[in-house]
Amino acid sequence: MDTDGNTLLYDGASRGLRVMPAPHAPKEASVSLAVGDGLYILEENPGTEEDRPFEALIHRGPSDIASSDEKWFWRSLPPPPYCYDDYECQKVGSYERDTYAIGAYTVVGDSQIWISTKGGGTFSFDTASGLWREAGDWALPFCGRVEYAPELGLWFGFTSEEGKQLAACDLGTTGPPVLQKAWDEVELAPPMPPRWVPLMPFLLPLGGGKFCVARMFDLAHEGWCSPAWRLCAAAEGRSG
């Protein structure tokens, strides 16, 4: 889905591509997670419910198809139980507003979406009941998307936006999560070629407790940069 809401679905089995319904509102900067048969998309800086910052692309069950020819539809969902638009209105600056942006997000269990903010704490959304609750007044020790490895019973992600450390922790315990293991980038990645400037990393689960760490780079050329992609390393997650 692009920023205008144009959505495509690729079927890996049939290698078919189809156009999907458009969401109720475009998402300029969002995070997304697949839970069950649904795709959940939430703006990084969610506004009020009228802005429709949180939506899910849901597949209709067999009993619902008779009421509509379209098997897929977008459902508007309630935003998180905080809203920086109402946070003392105009009394906060851009820095304070950014602390309420989503800093990390993941799926816990079969139906829980967790989002974490520096200023608002961590909240969970139950996709079954459609309700939000506060998980704690603490932030997750990660930045960006966090992946769960069922073989290890741990969640893996990067500790900063630069992704210089890959870390693991257990989100199934109560209280603020504590990192159990961290790997520095120098332990995972080979030496970088000259003029390669590392940018955002991506963590791709391969199954069997293995992850592929991919990273985007800028290539510096005497005052200008051009994007380049490179696969950095494959690291096996360990709980020790």
KEMAR-719676 format. One record per residue (C-alpha): residue number from 1; residue in three letters; chain; x, z, y. Coordinates in nm, 4 decimals. Example, Ala and Ser with C-alpha at 12.3 -4.5 7.8 and 13.67 -1.06 7.14 Angstrom:
<node num="1" residu="Ala" chaine="A" xx="1.2300" zz="0.7800" yy="-0.4500"/>
<node num="2" residu="Ser" chaine="A" xx="1.3670" zz="0.7140" yy="-0.1060"/>
***
This chain:
<node num="1" residu="Met" chaine="A" xx="0.0000" zz="0.0000" yy="0.0000"/>
<node num="2" residu="Asp" chaine="A" xx="0.1378" zz="-0.0936" yy="0.3410"/>
<node num="3" residu="Thr" chaine="A" xx="0.0828" zz="0.0898" yy="0.6700"/>
<node num="4" residu="Asp" chaine="A" xx="-0.2278" zz="-0.1182" yy="0.7429"/>
<node num="5" residu="Gly" chaine="A" xx="-0.3930" zz="-0.0074" yy="0.4193"/>
<node num="6" residu="Asn" chaine="A" xx="-0.3590" zz="-0.3324" yy="0.2258"/>
<node num="7" residu="Thr" chaine="A" xx="-0.3444" zz="-0.2154" yy="-0.1351"/>
<node num="8" residu="Leu" chaine="A" xx="-0.2362" zz="-0.3952" yy="-0.4534"/>
<node num="9" residu="Leu" chaine="A" xx="-0.2508" zz="-0.2821" yy="-0.8140"/>
<node num="10" residu="Tyr" chaine="A" xx="-0.0073" zz="-0.4124" yy="-1.0739"/>
<node num="11" residu="Asp" chaine="A" xx="-0.1022" zz="-0.3917" yy="-1.4417"/>
<node num="12" residu="Gly" chaine="A" xx="0.2151" zz="-0.3662" yy="-1.6465"/>
<node num="13" residu="Ala" chaine="A" xx="0.0375" zz="-0.4486" yy="-1.9732"/>
<node num="14" residu="Ser" chaine="A" xx="-0.1187" zz="-0.7757" yy="-1.8587"/>
<node num="15" residu="Arg" chaine="A" xx="0.1349" zz="-0.8408" yy="-1.5813"/>
<node num="16" residu="Gly" chaine="A" xx="-0.1612" zz="-0.8953" yy="-1.3537"/>
<node num="17" residu="Leu" chaine="A" xx="-0.1880" zz="-0.8219" yy="-0.9817"/>
<node num="18" residu="Arg" chaine="A" xx="-0.5163" zz="-0.7523" yy="-0.8069"/>
<node num="19" residu="Val" chaine="A" xx="-0.6275" zz="-0.6629" yy="-0.4556"/>
<node num="20" residu="Met" chaine="A" xx="-0.7715" zz="-0.3120" yy="-0.4264"/>
<node num="21" residu="Pro" chaine="A" xx="-1.0225" zz="-0.1704" yy="-0.1782"/>
<node num="22" residu="Ala" chaine="A" xx="-0.8761" zz="-0.0603" yy="0.1551"/>
<node num="23" residu="Pro" chaine="A" xx="-0.8723" zz="0.3135" yy="0.2394"/>
<node num="24" residu="His" chaine="A" xx="-1.0988" zz="0.4490" yy="0.5089"/>
<node num="25" residu="Ala" chaine="A" xx="-0.8038" zz="0.4863" yy="0.7489"/>
<node num="26" residu="Pro" chaine="A" xx="-0.4510" zz="0.3381" yy="0.7479"/>
<node num="27" residu="Lys" chaine="A" xx="-0.1619" zz="0.5711" yy="0.6665"/>
<node num="28" residu="Glu" chaine="A" xx="0.1353" zz="0.5204" yy="0.8983"/>
<node num="29" residu="Ala" chaine="A" xx="0.3660" zz="0.7797" yy="0.7446"/>
<node num="30" residu="Ser" chaine="A" xx="0.2433" zz="0.9310" yy="0.4213"/>
<node num="31" residu="Val" chaine="A" xx="0.3357" zz="1.0859" yy="0.0884"/>
<node num="32" residu="Ser" chaine="A" xx="0.1727" zz="0.9817" yy="-0.2378"/>
<node num="33" residu="Leu" chaine="A" xx="0.1375" zz="1.1249" yy="-0.5862"/>
<node num="34" residu="Ala" chaine="A" xx="-0.0353" zz="1.0041" yy="-0.9016"/>
<node num="35" residu="Val" chaine="A" xx="-0.2444" zz="1.2718" yy="-1.0734"/>
<node num="36" residu="Gly" chaine="A" xx="-0.4465" zz="1.1708" yy="-1.3771"/>
<node num="37" residu="Asp" chaine="A" xx="-0.6139" zz="0.8371" yy="-1.3025"/>
<node num="38" residu="Gly" chaine="A" xx="-0.6009" zz="0.8871" yy="-0.9259"/>
<node num="39" residu="Leu" chaine="A" xx="-0.3539" zz="0.8036" yy="-0.6508"/>
<node num="40" residu="Tyr" chaine="A" xx="-0.3495" zz="1.0703" yy="-0.3782"/>
<node num="41" residu="Ile" chaine="A" xx="-0.2148" zz="0.9802" yy="-0.0343"/>
<node num="42" residu="Leu" chaine="A" xx="-0.1680" zz="1.2303" yy="0.2485"/>
<node num="43" residu="Glu" chaine="A" xx="-0.0247" zz="1.1795" yy="0.5961"/>
<node num="44" residu="Glu" chaine="A" xx="0.3026" zz="1.3653" yy="0.6503"/>
<node num="45" residu="Asn" chaine="A" xx="0.1534" zz="1.5066" yy="0.9721"/>
<node num="46" residu="Pro" chaine="A" xx="-0.2108" zz="1.5567" yy="0.8698"/>
<node num="47" residu="Gly" chaine="A" xx="-0.4588" zz="1.5800" yy="1.1536"/>
<node num="48" residu="Thr" chaine="A" xx="-0.8240" zz="1.6759" yy="1.1520"/>
<node num="49" residu="Glu" chaine="A" xx="-1.0745" zz="1.5798" yy="0.8859"/>
<node num="50" residu="Glu" chaine="A" xx="-1.2189" zz="1.3155" yy="1.1199"/>
<node num="51" residu="Asp" chaine="A" xx="-0.8836" zz="1.1335" yy="1.1023"/>
<node num="52" residu="Arg" chaine="A" xx="-0.9177" zz="1.1103" yy="0.7233"/>
<node num="53" residu="Pro" chaine="A" xx="-0.5502" zz="1.1931" yy="0.6619"/>
<node num="54" residu="Phe" chaine="A" xx="-0.6057" zz="1.2667" yy="0.2925"/>
<node num="55" residu="Glu" chaine="A" xx="-0.7602" zz="1.0136" yy="0.0528"/>
<node num="56" residu="Ala" chaine="A" xx="-0.7555" zz="0.9366" yy="-0.3169"/>
<node num="57" residu="Leu" chaine="A" xx="-0.7932" zz="0.6060" yy="-0.4986"/>
<node num="58" residu="Ile" chaine="A" xx="-1.0195" zz="0.6998" yy="-0.7898"/>
<node num="59" residu="His" chaine="A" xx="-1.1283" zz="0.5060" yy="-1.0984"/>
<node num="60" residu="Arg" chaine="A" xx="-1.4980" zz="0.5321" yy="-1.1731"/>
<node num="61" residu="Gly" chaine="A" xx="-1.6128" zz="0.6528" yy="-1.5121"/>
<node num="62" residu="Pro" chaine="A" xx="-1.8338" zz="0.4367" yy="-1.7382"/>
<node num="63" residu="Ser" chaine="A" xx="-2.1491" zz="0.6163" yy="-1.6202"/>
<node num="64" residu="Asp" chaine="A" xx="-2.0692" zz="0.5440" yy="-1.2533"/>
<node num="65" residu="Ile" chaine="A" xx="-2.0050" zz="0.1712" yy="-1.2819"/>
<node num="66" residu="Ala" chaine="A" xx="-2.3745" zz="0.0844" yy="-1.2883"/>
<node num="67" residu="Ser" chaine="A" xx="-2.4086" zz="0.2084" yy="-0.9310"/>
<node num="68" residu="Ser" chaine="A" xx="-2.1287" zz="-0.0176" yy="-0.8071"/>
<node num="69" residu="Asp" chaine="A" xx="-1.9532" zz="-0.3345" yy="-0.9146"/>
<node num="70" residu="Glu" chaine="A" xx="-1.6177" zz="-0.1943" yy="-0.7990"/>
<node num="71" residu="Lys" chaine="A" xx="-1.4403" zz="0.0247" yy="-1.0557"/>
<node num="72" residu="Trp" chaine="A" xx="-1.2009" zz="0.1665" yy="-0.7941"/>
<node num="73" residu="Phe" chaine="A" xx="-1.2947" zz="0.3415" yy="-0.4709"/>
<node num="74" residu="Trp" chaine="A" xx="-1.1360" zz="0.5608" yy="-0.2027"/>
<node num="75" residu="Arg" chaine="A" xx="-1.2560" zz="0.9186" yy="-0.1666"/>
<node num="76" residu="Ser" chaine="A" xx="-1.1914" zz="1.1134" yy="0.1543"/>
<node num="77" residu="Leu" chaine="A" xx="-1.0585" zz="1.4620" yy="0.0865"/>
<node num="78" residu="Pro" chaine="A" xx="-1.0254" zz="1.7704" yy="0.3091"/>
<node num="79" residu="Pro" chaine="A" xx="-0.6919" zz="1.8030" yy="0.4910"/>
<node num="80" residu="Pro" chaine="A" xx="-0.4674" zz="2.1081" yy="0.4338"/>
<node num="81" residu="Pro" chaine="A" xx="-0.6020" zz="2.4389" yy="0.5726"/>
<node num="82" residu="Tyr" chaine="A" xx="-0.3806" zz="2.4176" yy="0.8786"/>
<node num="83" residu="Cys" chaine="A" xx="-0.3786" zz="2.1690" yy="1.1598"/>
<node num="84" residu="Tyr" chaine="A" xx="-0.1126" zz="2.1537" yy="1.4265"/>
<node num="85" residu="Asp" chaine="A" xx="-0.3618" zz="1.9770" yy="1.6535"/>
<node num="86" residu="Asp" chaine="A" xx="-0.5388" zz="2.3133" yy="1.6782"/>
<node num="87" residu="Tyr" chaine="A" xx="-0.2189" zz="2.5173" yy="1.6769"/>
<node num="88" residu="Glu" chaine="A" xx="-0.2493" zz="2.6577" yy="2.0298"/>
<node num="89" residu="Cys" chaine="A" xx="-0.3459" zz="2.3069" yy="2.1337"/>
<node num="90" residu="Gln" chaine="A" xx="-0.0806" zz="2.1737" yy="2.3719"/>
<node num="91" residu="Lys" chaine="A" xx="0.1376" zz="2.4873" yy="2.3821"/>
<node num="92" residu="Val" chaine="A" xx="0.3875" zz="2.3667" yy="2.1234"/>
<node num="93" residu="Gly" chaine="A" xx="0.6596" zz="2.1097" yy="2.1631"/>
<node num="94" residu="Ser" chaine="A" xx="0.7552" zz="1.8270" yy="1.9330"/>
<node num="95" residu="Tyr" chaine="A" xx="0.9990" zz="2.0455" yy="1.7381"/>
<node num="96" residu="Glu" chaine="A" xx="0.7322" zz="2.3067" yy="1.6608"/>
<node num="97" residu="Arg" chaine="A" xx="0.4887" zz="2.0347" yy="1.5604"/>
<node num="98" residu="Asp" chaine="A" xx="0.7448" zz="1.8867" yy="1.3214"/>
<node num="99" residu="Thr" chaine="A" xx="0.7725" zz="2.2203" yy="1.1412"/>
<node num="100" residu="Tyr" chaine="A" xx="0.4140" zz="2.1649" yy="1.0242"/>
<node num="101" residu="Ala" chaine="A" xx="0.4938" zz="1.8247" yy="0.8748"/>
<node num="102" residu="Ile" chaine="A" xx="0.5173" zz="1.7952" yy="0.4962"/>
<node num="103" residu="Gly" chaine="A" xx="0.8781" zz="1.8575" yy="0.3991"/>
<node num="104" residu="Ala" chaine="A" xx="0.8442" zz="1.8576" yy="0.0189"/>
<node num="105" residu="Tyr" chaine="A" xx="0.5702" zz="1.7739" yy="-0.2295"/>
<node num="106" residu="Thr" chaine="A" xx="0.5143" zz="1.7654" yy="-0.6040"/>
<node num="107" residu="Val" chaine="A" xx="0.2638" zz="1.8023" yy="-0.8882"/>
<node num="108" residu="Val" chaine="A" xx="0.2366" zz="2.1365" yy="-1.0693"/>
<node num="109" residu="Gly" chaine="A" xx="0.0414" zz="2.1468" yy="-1.3933"/>
<node num="110" residu="Asp" chaine="A" xx="-0.2164" zz="1.8809" yy="-1.4659"/>
<node num="111" residu="Ser" chaine="A" xx="-0.4134" zz="1.8961" yy="-1.1425"/>
<node num="112" residu="Gln" chaine="A" xx="-0.2246" zz="2.0798" yy="-0.8674"/>
<node num="113" residu="Ile" chaine="A" xx="-0.0662" zz="1.8975" yy="-0.5731"/>
<node num="114" residu="Trp" chaine="A" xx="0.1796" zz="2.1158" yy="-0.3822"/>
<node num="115" residu="Ile" chaine="A" xx="0.2908" zz="2.0432" yy="-0.0265"/>
<node num="116" residu="Ser" chaine="A" xx="0.5460" zz="2.2478" yy="0.1636"/>
<node num="117" residu="Thr" chaine="A" xx="0.6088" zz="2.2875" yy="0.5379"/>
<node num="118" residu="Lys" chaine="A" xx="0.8682" zz="2.4842" yy="0.7296"/>
<node num="119" residu="Gly" chaine="A" xx="0.6175" zz="2.6380" yy="0.9685"/>
<node num="120" residu="Gly" chaine="A" xx="0.2997" zz="2.6594" yy="0.7626"/>
<node num="121" residu="Gly" chaine="A" xx="0.4236" zz="2.7643" yy="0.4192"/>
<node num="122" residu="Thr" chaine="A" xx="0.3302" zz="2.6024" yy="0.0884"/>
<node num="123" residu="Phe" chaine="A" xx="-0.0215" zz="2.4959" yy="-0.0105"/>
<node num="124" residu="Ser" chaine="A" xx="-0.1749" zz="2.3620" yy="-0.3298"/>
<node num="125" residu="Phe" chaine="A" xx="-0.4670" zz="2.1236" yy="-0.3729"/>
<node num="126" residu="Asp" chaine="A" xx="-0.6675" zz="2.1291" yy="-0.6952"/>
<node num="127" residu="Thr" chaine="A" xx="-0.7700" zz="1.7719" yy="-0.7760"/>
<node num="128" residu="Ala" chaine="A" xx="-1.0378" zz="1.9007" yy="-1.0144"/>
<node num="129" residu="Ser" chaine="A" xx="-1.2185" zz="2.1324" yy="-0.7704"/>
<node num="130" residu="Gly" chaine="A" xx="-1.1144" zz="1.9611" yy="-0.4466"/>
<node num="131" residu="Leu" chaine="A" xx="-1.0095" zz="2.2930" yy="-0.2926"/>
<node num="132" residu="Trp" chaine="A" xx="-0.6964" zz="2.4012" yy="-0.1047"/>
<node num="133" residu="Arg" chaine="A" xx="-0.5279" zz="2.7390" yy="-0.1319"/>
<node num="134" residu="Glu" chaine="A" xx="-0.2135" zz="2.8923" yy="0.0117"/>
<node num="135" residu="Ala" chaine="A" xx="0.0581" zz="2.9247" yy="-0.2520"/>
<node num="136" residu="Gly" chaine="A" xx="0.2825" zz="3.1315" yy="-0.0247"/>
<node num="137" residu="Asp" chaine="A" xx="0.4236" zz="3.1717" yy="0.3244"/>
<node num="138" residu="Trp" chaine="A" xx="0.7519" zz="3.0241" yy="0.2045"/>
<node num="139" residu="Ala" chaine="A" xx="0.8770" zz="2.6668" yy="0.1879"/>
<node num="140" residu="Leu" chaine="A" xx="0.9938" zz="2.4892" yy="-0.1256"/>
<node num="141" residu="Pro" chaine="A" xx="1.3760" zz="2.4682" yy="-0.1483"/>
<node num="142" residu="Phe" chaine="A" xx="1.3558" zz="2.0886" yy="-0.1585"/>
<node num="143" residu="Cys" chaine="A" xx="1.3200" zz="1.7908" yy="0.0718"/>
<node num="144" residu="Gly" chaine="A" xx="1.0916" zz="1.4998" yy="-0.0134"/>
<node num="145" residu="Arg" chaine="A" xx="0.9415" zz="1.4273" yy="-0.3539"/>
<node num="146" residu="Val" chaine="A" xx="1.0081" zz="1.6741" yy="-0.6366"/>
<node num="147" residu="Glu" chaine="A" xx="0.9926" zz="1.5568" yy="-0.9986"/>
<node num="148" residu="Tyr" chaine="A" xx="0.8955" zz="1.7643" yy="-1.3018"/>
<node num="149" residu="Ala" chaine="A" xx="1.0906" zz="1.7349" yy="-1.6280"/>
<node num="150" residu="Pro" chaine="A" xx="0.8586" zz="1.8594" yy="-1.9062"/>
<node num="151" residu="Glu" chaine="A" xx="1.1436" zz="1.8544" yy="-2.1571"/>
<node num="152" residu="Leu" chaine="A" xx="1.3260" zz="2.1172" yy="-1.9502"/>
<node num="153" residu="Gly" chaine="A" xx="1.0323" zz="2.2981" yy="-1.7909"/>
<node num="154" residu="Leu" chaine="A" xx="1.1941" zz="2.2607" yy="-1.4484"/>
<node num="155" residu="Trp" chaine="A" xx="1.1345" zz="2.0742" yy="-1.1231"/>
<node num="156" residu="Phe" chaine="A" xx="1.4147" zz="1.8595" yy="-0.9780"/>
<node num="157" residu="Gly" chaine="A" xx="1.4712" zz="1.7360" yy="-0.6253"/>
<node num="158" residu="Phe" chaine="A" xx="1.7126" zz="1.7127" yy="-0.3347"/>
<node num="159" residu="Thr" chaine="A" xx="1.7830" zz="2.0147" yy="-0.1176"/>
<node num="160" residu="Ser" chaine="A" xx="1.8178" zz="1.8178" yy="0.2064"/>
<node num="161" residu="Glu" chaine="A" xx="1.7088" zz="1.4892" yy="0.3604"/>
<node num="162" residu="Glu" chaine="A" xx="2.0594" zz="1.3529" yy="0.3089"/>
<node num="163" residu="Gly" chaine="A" xx="2.0323" zz="1.4331" yy="-0.0613"/>
<node num="164" residu="Lys" chaine="A" xx="2.3829" zz="1.5694" yy="-0.0985"/>
<node num="165" residu="Gln" chaine="A" xx="2.2652" zz="1.8197" yy="-0.3598"/>
<node num="166" residu="Leu" chaine="A" xx="2.0392" zz="1.7616" yy="-0.6589"/>
<node num="167" residu="Ala" chaine="A" xx="1.8844" zz="2.0912" yy="-0.7656"/>
<node num="168" residu="Ala" chaine="A" xx="1.6437" zz="2.2402" yy="-1.0183"/>
<node num="169" residu="Cys" chaine="A" xx="1.4041" zz="2.5339" yy="-1.0093"/>
<node num="170" residu="Asp" chaine="A" xx="1.0985" zz="2.6714" yy="-1.1875"/>
<node num="171" residu="Leu" chaine="A" xx="0.7770" zz="2.6439" yy="-0.9861"/>
<node num="172" residu="Gly" chaine="A" xx="0.5735" zz="2.8038" yy="-1.2618"/>
<node num="173" residu="Thr" chaine="A" xx="0.6742" zz="3.1554" yy="-1.1580"/>
<node num="174" residu="Thr" chaine="A" xx="0.5143" zz="3.3685" yy="-0.8893"/>
<node num="175" residu="Gly" chaine="A" xx="0.6814" zz="3.4264" yy="-0.5553"/>
<node num="176" residu="Pro" chaine="A" xx="0.9266" zz="3.2101" yy="-0.3618"/>
<node num="177" residu="Pro" chaine="A" xx="1.1046" zz="2.9703" yy="-0.6010"/>
<node num="178" residu="Val" chaine="A" xx="1.4769" zz="3.0154" yy="-0.6497"/>
<node num="179" residu="Leu" chaine="A" xx="1.7175" zz="2.7337" yy="-0.7324"/>
<node num="180" residu="Gln" chaine="A" xx="1.8576" zz="2.7685" yy="-1.0820"/>
<node num="181" residu="Lys" chaine="A" xx="2.1192" zz="2.4941" yy="-1.0612"/>
<node num="182" residu="Ala" chaine="A" xx="2.2556" zz="2.2524" yy="-0.8004"/>
<node num="183" residu="Trp" chaine="A" xx="2.4850" zz="1.9524" yy="-0.8350"/>
<node num="184" residu="Asp" chaine="A" xx="2.6875" zz="1.8302" yy="-0.5378"/>
<node num="185" residu="Glu" chaine="A" xx="2.6902" zz="1.4605" yy="-0.4615"/>
<node num="186" residu="Val" chaine="A" xx="3.0636" zz="1.4441" yy="-0.5259"/>
<node num="187" residu="Glu" chaine="A" xx="2.9952" zz="1.5532" yy="-0.8851"/>
<node num="188" residu="Leu" chaine="A" xx="2.7405" zz="1.2749" yy="-0.9416"/>
<node num="189" residu="Ala" chaine="A" xx="2.8397" zz="0.9712" yy="-0.7385"/>
<node num="190" residu="Pro" chaine="A" xx="3.1475" zz="0.7507" yy="-0.7657"/>
<node num="191" residu="Pro" chaine="A" xx="3.3631" zz="0.6994" yy="-0.4544"/>
<node num="192" residu="Met" chaine="A" xx="3.1814" zz="0.4970" yy="-0.1895"/>
<node num="193" residu="Pro" chaine="A" xx="3.3247" zz="0.1652" yy="-0.0660"/>
<node num="194" residu="Pro" chaine="A" xx="3.4535" zz="0.1550" yy="0.2925"/>
<node num="195" residu="Arg" chaine="A" xx="3.1865" zz="0.1262" yy="0.5649"/>
<node num="196" residu="Trp" chaine="A" xx="2.9034" zz="0.2300" yy="0.3321"/>
<node num="197" residu="Val" chaine="A" xx="2.6889" zz="0.4867" yy="0.5158"/>
<node num="198" residu="Pro" chaine="A" xx="2.4630" zz="0.6852" yy="0.2767"/>
<node num="199" residu="Leu" chaine="A" xx="2.1000" zz="0.7308" yy="0.3755"/>
<node num="200" residu="Met" chaine="A" xx="1.7953" zz="0.8549" yy="0.1852"/>
<node num="201" residu="Pro" chaine="A" xx="1.8146" zz="0.9172" yy="-0.1904"/>
<node num="202" residu="Phe" chaine="A" xx="1.5524" zz="0.8607" yy="-0.4595"/>
<node num="203" residu="Leu" chaine="A" xx="1.5112" zz="1.0478" yy="-0.7873"/>
<node num="204" residu="Leu" chaine="A" xx="1.3742" zz="0.8421" yy="-1.0760"/>
<node num="205" residu="Pro" chaine="A" xx="1.2838" zz="1.0259" yy="-1.3996"/>
<node num="206" residu="Leu" chaine="A" xx="1.3886" zz="0.8393" yy="-1.7128"/>
<node num="207" residu="Gly" chaine="A" xx="1.2479" zz="1.0854" yy="-1.9676"/>
<node num="208" residu="Gly" chaine="A" xx="1.4405" zz="1.2964" yy="-2.2138"/>
<node num="209" residu="Gly" chaine="A" xx="1.5674" zz="1.5225" yy="-1.9343"/>
<node num="210" residu="Lys" chaine="A" xx="1.7500" zz="1.2323" yy="-1.7675"/>
<node num="211" residu="Phe" chaine="A" xx="1.7236" zz="1.1136" yy="-1.4077"/>
<node num="212" residu="Cys" chaine="A" xx="1.8524" zz="0.8154" yy="-1.2181"/>
<node num="213" residu="Val" chaine="A" xx="1.9708" zz="0.8885" yy="-0.8644"/>
<node num="214" residu="Ala" chaine="A" xx="1.9323" zz="0.5845" yy="-0.6395"/>
<node num="215" residu="Arg" chaine="A" xx="2.0306" zz="0.5719" yy="-0.2747"/>
<node num="216" residu="Met" chaine="A" xx="1.9834" zz="0.3448" yy="0.0246"/>
<node num="217" residu="Phe" chaine="A" xx="2.2901" zz="0.2619" yy="0.2332"/>
<node num="218" residu="Asp" chaine="A" xx="2.3689" zz="0.1098" yy="0.5690"/>
<node num="219" residu="Leu" chaine="A" xx="2.6692" zz="-0.1200" yy="0.5834"/>
<node num="220" residu="Ala" chaine="A" xx="2.8595" zz="-0.0624" yy="0.9065"/>
<node num="221" residu="His" chaine="A" xx="2.9969" zz="-0.3772" yy="1.0766"/>
<node num="222" residu="Glu" chaine="A" xx="3.1626" zz="-0.3181" yy="1.4118"/>
<node num="223" residu="Gly" chaine="A" xx="2.8686" zz="-0.1701" yy="1.5941"/>
<node num="224" residu="Trp" chaine="A" xx="2.5778" zz="-0.2894" yy="1.3817"/>
<node num="225" residu="Cys" chaine="A" xx="2.4331" zz="-0.1954" yy="1.0444"/>
<node num="226" residu="Ser" chaine="A" xx="2.2489" zz="-0.3867" yy="0.7759"/>
<node num="227" residu="Pro" chaine="A" xx="2.0611" zz="-0.2192" yy="0.4898"/>
<node num="228" residu="Ala" chaine="A" xx="2.1995" zz="-0.2369" yy="0.1400"/>
<node num="229" residu="Trp" chaine="A" xx="2.0807" zz="-0.0841" yy="-0.1867"/>
<node num="230" residu="Arg" chaine="A" xx="2.2991" zz="0.0610" yy="-0.4509"/>
<node num="231" residu="Leu" chaine="A" xx="2.2445" zz="0.2589" yy="-0.7664"/>
<node num="232" residu="Cys" chaine="A" xx="2.4621" zz="0.5671" yy="-0.7336"/>
<node num="233" residu="Ala" chaine="A" xx="2.4552" zz="0.7622" yy="-1.0543"/>
<node num="234" residu="Ala" chaine="A" xx="2.2624" zz="0.8723" yy="-1.3561"/>
<node num="235" residu="Ala" chaine="A" xx="2.2601" zz="1.2455" yy="-1.4108"/>
<node num="236" residu="Glu" chaine="A" xx="2.1237" zz="1.4444" yy="-1.6992"/>
<node num="237" residu="Gly" chaine="A" xx="1.9233" zz="1.7498" yy="-1.5957"/>
<node num="238" residu="Arg" chaine="A" xx="2.0377" zz="2.0771" yy="-1.7471"/>
<node num="239" residu="Ser" chaine="A" xx="1.8887" zz="2.4213" yy="-1.7094"/>
<node num="240" residu="Gly" chaine="A" xx="2.2202" zz="2.6038" yy="-1.7409"/>
***
